[in-house]
Structures are given as C-alpha cells and as structure tokens.
C-alpha cells in the first residue's frame, strides 16, 4: 500500500505495470530487452483518491491522464527494469503529493490610497481624451 498524506491510500493491486521496449540509443540492449515501464493507475475508480484530489490530479497530470481518468506514466530513463519501475512509482507519488495539497486561498489585499487616486486620475484623463475625439454636434447649444 502506498500512503500519501492522511486521506490518500493506493493499493498495489490498483497499479498496473507492463514492460515495453525503450526507445532511443542503447545499442543491442534496447533491441533485446524490455526495460521501459508503462505504469497505469485508474485514479477515477480508485476508492483511495478523494474527488477534490482527482480534480487537481487531472490538472497536474495533463496529457498523461486519459478522458476515462486513467493515469499513464512511461519510465524509460534507466537501463534496468527495476530502476525504471522505481522511477515510475516515484513519479506517480510526486503527482499525487502535488494534487493532495490544496492551493492556498487567495485574499484580497487593499490598494494603497495613493495608487488608487493615481489610477482614477489616469482613467479620467483617458476618458476626456476619448470624449474630445468624438464628432462635434452643430445643433448643440
């Protein structure tokens, strides 16, 4: 079981791993050995992932999460299956930790009085400039 924070727990049975051939350089080793890991985690159906965390996880995962809510992580950084497997799990945990922390609530900060006065003065000047660009009405008093 992987535990992330007090409210997120993932069982090992929820994580699906398949080993595939890695791309890139590596000579004959790449052509013979399936050392890359494709980790799949169905976050949408996992009972250990709360709804609010799932929403933040979708945003954090980006293209790595399918429309059905399955998170796919491909790890091929290392030459051995064990290290790639550990790397994929570490990346999954990092994503879940990022999603577990709720963003801080934004607080309104009052503007300094001088800044507000300058803003209103510039806004008034801009309005007067635009007013002077209008066509002159000859029928006006």
C-alpha positions as CSV (number, residue, x, y, z in Angstrom):
1,X,0.0,0.0,0.0
2,X,1.2,3.5,-0.9
3,X,0.1,6.1,1.5
4,X,0.2,9.8,0.6
5,X,-1.0,12.1,3.3
6,X,-3.8,11.3,5.7
7,X,-6.6,10.9,3.1
8,X,-4.9,9.2,0.1
9,X,-4.0,5.5,0.0
10,X,-3.4,3.3,-3.0
11,X,-3.2,-0.4,-3.0
12,X,-0.5,-2.2,-5.1
13,X,-3.3,-4.1,-6.9
14,X,-4.6,-0.8,-8.3
15,X,-1.3,-0.1,-10.1
16,X,-0.8,-2.0,-13.4
17,X,2.7,-2.2,-14.8
18,X,3.7,-3.5,-18.2
19,X,7.3,-3.7,-19.6
20,X,8.0,-2.5,-23.1
21,X,11.0,-1.8,-25.2
22,X,12.6,1.5,-24.6
23,X,13.2,4.0,-27.4
24,X,16.4,5.9,-28.1
25,X,20.1,5.0,-28.0
26,X,21.4,1.9,-26.3
27,X,22.7,-0.5,-28.9
28,X,21.7,-4.1,-28.9
29,X,20.4,-3.9,-25.4
30,X,17.5,-1.7,-26.5
31,X,16.5,-4.2,-29.3
32,X,16.6,-7.2,-27.0
33,X,15.4,-6.2,-23.5
34,X,12.0,-4.7,-22.5
35,X,13.3,-2.4,-19.8
36,X,10.9,0.5,-20.0
37,X,7.9,0.5,-17.7
38,X,4.4,1.7,-18.5
39,X,2.5,2.3,-15.3
40,X,-1.3,2.6,-15.4
41,X,-3.4,3.9,-12.4
42,X,-7.1,4.2,-12.7
43,X,-7.5,7.3,-10.5
44,X,-11.2,7.9,-11.3
45,X,-12.2,4.4,-10.0
46,X,-9.8,4.3,-7.1
47,X,-11.5,4.4,-3.7
48,X,-8.4,5.9,-2.1
49,X,-8.4,9.1,-4.1
50,X,-11.0,11.8,-3.0
51,X,-12.9,13.8,-5.6
52,X,-11.2,17.1,-4.9
53,X,-7.8,15.4,-5.2
54,X,-8.9,13.8,-8.5
55,X,-9.8,17.2,-10.0
56,X,-6.4,18.6,-9.0
57,X,-4.7,15.4,-10.3
58,X,-6.3,15.9,-13.7
59,X,-4.9,19.4,-13.9
60,X,-1.4,18.3,-12.7
61,X,-1.2,15.2,-15.0
62,X,-2.2,17.0,-18.2
63,X,-1.9,14.7,-21.2
64,X,-0.7,11.8,-19.1
65,X,-4.3,11.2,-17.9
66,X,-6.9,9.8,-20.3
67,X,-10.5,11.1,-20.5
68,X,-11.6,8.0,-18.6
69,X,-9.4,9.0,-15.6
70,X,-6.5,6.5,-16.2
71,X,-3.1,8.0,-15.4
72,X,-0.3,6.6,-17.7
73,X,3.3,7.1,-16.7
74,X,6.1,5.8,-19.1
75,X,9.5,5.4,-17.5
76,X,12.5,4.6,-19.7
77,X,15.2,6.8,-18.2
78,X,17.3,3.9,-16.9
79,X,18.7,0.7,-18.5
80,X,17.1,-1.7,-15.9
81,X,13.5,-2.7,-15.3
82,X,13.9,-2.2,-11.5
83,X,15.2,1.3,-11.7
84,X,12.5,2.3,-14.3
85,X,9.9,0.7,-12.1
86,X,11.0,2.7,-9.1
87,X,11.2,5.8,-11.2
88,X,7.6,5.4,-12.4
89,X,6.3,4.8,-8.9
90,X,8.2,7.8,-7.6
91,X,6.7,10.0,-10.4
92,X,3.2,8.7,-9.5
93,X,3.8,9.5,-5.8
94,X,5.1,13.0,-6.7
95,X,2.0,13.7,-8.9
96,X,-0.3,12.5,-6.1
97,X,1.5,14.6,-3.5
98,X,1.2,17.7,-5.7
99,X,-2.6,17.0,-6.1
100,X,-3.0,16.3,-2.4
101,X,-2.0,19.8,-1.3
102,X,-4.9,22.2,-1.8
103,X,-4.0,25.6,-3.2
104,X,-3.9,28.5,-0.6
105,X,-7.0,30.6,-0.5
106,X,-6.5,34.0,-2.2
107,X,-7.1,37.0,0.0
108,X,-7.9,40.5,-1.3
109,X,-5.2,43.0,-0.5
110,X,-6.4,46.6,-0.3
111,X,-4.7,49.0,-2.7
112,X,-2.7,51.9,-1.1
113,X,-4.7,55.2,-1.2
114,X,-2.1,57.0,-3.4
115,X,-2.2,54.2,-6.0
116,X,-6.0,54.3,-6.2
117,X,-6.0,58.1,-6.7
118,X,-3.4,57.9,-9.5
119,X,-5.4,55.1,-11.2
120,X,-8.7,57.1,-11.1
121,X,-6.9,60.3,-12.3
122,X,-5.4,58.4,-15.3
123,X,-8.8,56.8,-16.0
124,X,-10.5,60.3,-16.0
125,X,-7.8,61.7,-18.4
126,X,-8.2,58.8,-20.8
127,X,-12.0,59.3,-20.8
128,X,-11.6,63.0,-21.5
129,X,-9.2,62.2,-24.4
130,X,-11.7,59.9,-25.9
131,X,-14.5,62.4,-25.4
132,X,-12.6,65.0,-27.4
133,X,-12.2,62.6,-30.3
134,X,-15.9,62.5,-30.9
135,X,-17.6,64.4,-33.8
136,X,-18.8,67.9,-33.0
137,X,-22.6,68.3,-32.9
138,X,-23.6,71.6,-34.6
139,X,-27.1,71.5,-33.3
140,X,-25.9,71.5,-29.7
141,X,-26.5,74.8,-27.6
